[in-house]
Amino acid sequence: MSLVYIKSESEYRNRLMNKQYRTTIAMFSGKHCAPCKQITPFYQTMARRYRNIQFLKIESTELPFLCQSSKVRGLPSFFFFQKGRKVYEITGANQQSLSSAIKHYASK
């Protein structure tokens, strides 16, 4: 599975409930966020590598209400979901932390 760019709140909700994937990771990003731009290529690589995980990307400028309702505290933020429930969260562009979390949830 490659990276899916979310265009609406309903698409986001539907993707979270997708039973094809045990784990979904949602990246909340901003167009003018330098750390977001820095880590996006790494996130894209992980999306190509871990085909058993659904990778989503949400632009805060396009879906600000979704960011507010999801309680995004900073950008970039990575929310990990299993069965539609948030199980883990990373805020910031730390590749090592993100890689470790992805590996952990890929094996669950």
N, C-alpha and C positions, 0 to 999 in steps of 0.2 A: 504494500500500500504506500502510495506517495502522500505527500502533504495535502490536506484538504483545507482550502481557504473558505472560511465560514462567511456567508453573506447575510444571514438573518438569525434572529433569536430562535425561531422555530426550527431551522436547520440544525442549529447547535443542540437544542434539546433532543431532536430526533437522533442525531449522531451519538449522543451520550447513551441513548437507550438501545443502540445497535448491538444485538446479541451475537453478531459475527465475531466481535472482538472482546476478549476478556478485559483488556486494558485500553483506555483512551487517554491520550495526553493532549491537553489544550494549552497552547501558547498564546498568551495575551501580550500583544506587541503594540508599538506606536511608530508611525511613519517617521517621526522626527527624533526617535529614541536611539542614540548612538549604541548603547549596549545591546539593544534589540537587533540592530543591523549587524553587529559583531557576531552574535550567536546564531542568527538565522541560518547561515550555511551549514553549521554544525547540526542544527535541528533537522534540516533537510536531509543531511547524510544519514542521521539516525532513522528518519522516516523510511528511507530506502533500504536500510540494513535490517530493521526489525519489522518484518511484514506481518507479524502476529499482533502488532499494536496499531491502533488507529491514531494518527497524528493530525491534530487540528491547529489552525492558526486563526486568531481573531485580531483584527486591527481595531484598536481602541477608538480611533477617530471615526471609523465607519459604524461602530456599534457601541457607543458610549453607555447606553442604558444596560446593555448586557454586561459590561465591565462593572458598572455600579451594582447591579443585582447579584453579580457573582462575587462581590466584595474583593475586587482586585485592589491590592494595597500598593503595588509598585510595578514598574515595567522593566524588563520582561517578567512575567509570572508564568509558571508552568503548573497546571493543575492535573493531577493524576486521578483517574476515575476507574472504578471497577463496578460493574452492574449499575451504572448510573450514579454511584455514590463517590464523592470526593474522598480519597484515602491518603493523599499526600500533596504537598505544595512546596514549590521552590520559587523564591523571588530573587531575581538577579541573574546575571549572565555568567554563571560559573559552569564551565564545560565539564569539569571533573564531577561536580555534584549532580549535574543533569545526567551524565553518562552512567554514574553509579546507580541512580534511581531508575533509569530506563532498564539497565541490566537486571536489577532486582525485580522489577515488575514484569519483565519479559519472561522470567523463569517461573512466575506464579501461575 
